[in-house]
Amino acid sequence: MADEKVPVRVSETSWWFQNLHISGSIALFLVVLTLGLVSLAPDIQLLLRQQAEIAEVEQSIQESEQALEDMQDERDRWQDPSYIRSQARERLYYVLPGEVSYLVMSSDGIDLDSTTGTVGQLLSEQRDSDVISQGVIAAEKDWVQSSLESILRSALDVPEEENDLGLREIE
């Protein structure tokens, strides 16, 4: 009875390893493959990093080209006399000879955050200024008195007589 084999239960993982027959060539191939992956990993990282840098540079080039196109369009607009005239009217409040320009402002219509060199920018700078006056500044003339004087002078003054040519005689 010594020759009788008794069945022993073997776990599934140990059974799998027992049935796995690894030859020397397969083991050598796995070792070479692992060493190859380990030695190539830094080069692959470098390649991926360089591709990311190339993509960033290409994006930067596209943005620069777009900015260049925008500047060329702006330069071309400034070659047009009507654009120059409109910019002079809007930014500098220029008018053509014979025209009268009126600037009507209300407290609701002023853009206090404007940076275009206009009244809005001036008010914005004054608002953001750290300088605070410590005293009340009196006006040089009383505007009420000046207005009343101007009205009375225009009502009470007698104009000098004019001759037939529309010229006044000087005495």
C-alpha positions in Angstrom: 0.0 0.0 0.0 2.9 2.2 0.0 2.5 2.7 -3.7 -0.9 4.1 -3.4 -1.3 7.8 -4.0 -3.5 9.8 -1.8 -5.3 12.7 -3.5 -4.4 16.0 -1.9 -6.4 19.1 -2.5 -4.2 21.9 -4.0 -5.2 25.6 -4.1 -6.0 27.0 -7.6 -3.1 29.4 -7.6 -0.5 26.9 -6.7 -2.0 24.5 -9.3 -1.7 27.3 -12.0 2.0 27.9 -11.1 2.7 24.2 -11.1 1.3 23.8 -14.6 3.1 26.9 -15.9 6.1 25.7 -17.7 8.5 28.6 -18.3 11.3 27.8 -20.6 14.7 29.6 -20.3 14.0 31.5 -23.6 10.7 32.9 -22.3 12.3 34.0 -19.0 15.2 35.6 -20.9 12.7 37.4 -23.2 10.7 38.8 -20.2 14.0 40.0 -18.5 15.1 41.7 -21.7 11.7 43.3 -22.2 11.6 44.6 -18.6 15.1 46.0 -18.9 14.2 47.6 -22.2 11.2 49.3 -20.7 13.1 50.5 -17.7 15.9 51.9 -19.9 13.5 53.5 -22.4 11.2 55.1 -19.8 13.2 58.4 -19.4 13.5 58.7 -23.2 9.7 58.3 -23.5 9.1 60.9 -20.8 11.5 63.3 -22.6 9.7 62.7 -25.9 6.3 63.4 -24.3 7.6 66.5 -22.6 9.1 67.8 -25.9 5.8 67.2 -27.7 4.0 69.2 -25.1 6.6 72.0 -25.5 6.2 71.9 -29.2 2.4 72.2 -28.8 2.9 75.3 -26.5 5.2 76.9 -29.0 2.9 76.3 -31.9 0.0 77.8 -29.8 2.2 80.8 -29.0 3.0 81.2 -32.7 -0.7 81.1 -33.6 -1.4 83.8 -31.0 1.4 85.9 -32.3 0.3 85.6 -35.9 -3.3 86.6 -34.8 -1.9 89.6 -32.9 0.1 90.5 -36.0 -2.9 90.3 -38.2 -4.9 92.5 -35.7 -2.1 95.1 -35.7 -2.0 95.1 -39.5 -5.7 95.6 -39.7 -5.4 98.5 -37.2 -2.6 100.0 -39.3 -4.7 99.7 -42.4 -7.7 101.4 -40.6 -5.4 104.3 -39.7 -4.6 104.7 -43.4 -8.3 105.6 -44.1 -9.0 109.3 -43.7 -12.6 108.8 -42.6 -11.4 106.5 -39.8 -8.8 109.1 -38.7 -11.5 111.8 -38.7 -13.9 109.6 -36.7 -11.2 108.8 -34.1 -10.3 112.5 -33.8 -14.0 113.3 -33.2 -14.5 110.5 -30.6 -11.2 110.6 -28.7 -10.0 114.2 -29.0 -13.4 115.9 -29.5 -12.1 117.6 -32.7 -14.6 119.2 -35.1 -14.4 120.4 -38.6 -14.2 124.2 -39.3 -17.6 125.8 -39.0 -19.0 123.0 -36.8 -19.9 123.5 -33.2 -19.5 120.7 -30.7 -21.6 120.3 -27.6 -20.6 117.9 -24.9 -23.5 117.1 -22.7 -22.7 115.2 -19.6 -24.8 113.8 -16.8 -23.7 111.9 -13.7 -25.3 108.8 -15.0 -23.6 108.9 -18.4 -20.0 109.2 -17.3 -18.0 106.1 -17.4 -15.9 106.4 -14.3 -13.7 103.4 -15.2 -12.8 104.8 -18.6 -9.1 104.8 -19.6 -9.5 106.6 -22.9 -8.1 110.0 -21.9 -11.6 111.5 -21.5 -13.5 113.1 -18.7 -14.4 109.7 -17.4 -10.7 108.9 -16.9 -10.0 112.2 -15.2 -12.9 111.7 -12.8 -11.7 108.1 -12.2 -8.2 109.3 -11.4 -9.6 111.9 -9.0 -11.8 109.3 -7.3 -8.9 106.9 -6.9 -6.5 109.6 -5.8 -5.1 109.4 -2.2 -4.9 113.2 -2.0 -7.7 114.6 0.1 -8.1 118.3 0.5 -8.1 119.4 4.2 -9.9 122.7 3.7 -12.7 124.3 1.8 -11.4 126.2 -1.2 -13.3 129.5 -1.8 -14.0 130.6 -5.4 -12.3 133.8 -6.5 -15.6 135.3 -7.6 -19.1 134.8 -6.4 -20.9 133.3 -9.4 -24.3 134.5 -8.2 -23.1 138.1 -8.0 -21.4 137.8 -11.4 -24.5 136.4 -13.0 -26.7 139.1 -11.5 -24.2 141.9 -12.6 -24.2 140.5 -16.1 -28.0 140.4 -16.4 -28.4 144.0 -15.0 -25.6 145.4 -17.2 -27.2 143.9 -20.3 -30.6 145.3 -19.3 -29.6 148.8 -18.2 -26.7 149.8 -20.4 -27.6 152.0 -23.3 -25.9 151.1 -26.5 -23.8 153.7 -28.4 -25.2 155.0 -31.6 -24.0 153.5 -34.8 -23.5 155.3 -38.1 -24.9 154.1 -41.4 -21.9 151.8 -41.9 -22.5 149.9 -38.6 -19.4 151.4 -36.9 -19.5 153.1 -33.6 -18.1 156.5 -33.1 -15.3 156.9 -30.6 -15.4 160.0 -28.5 
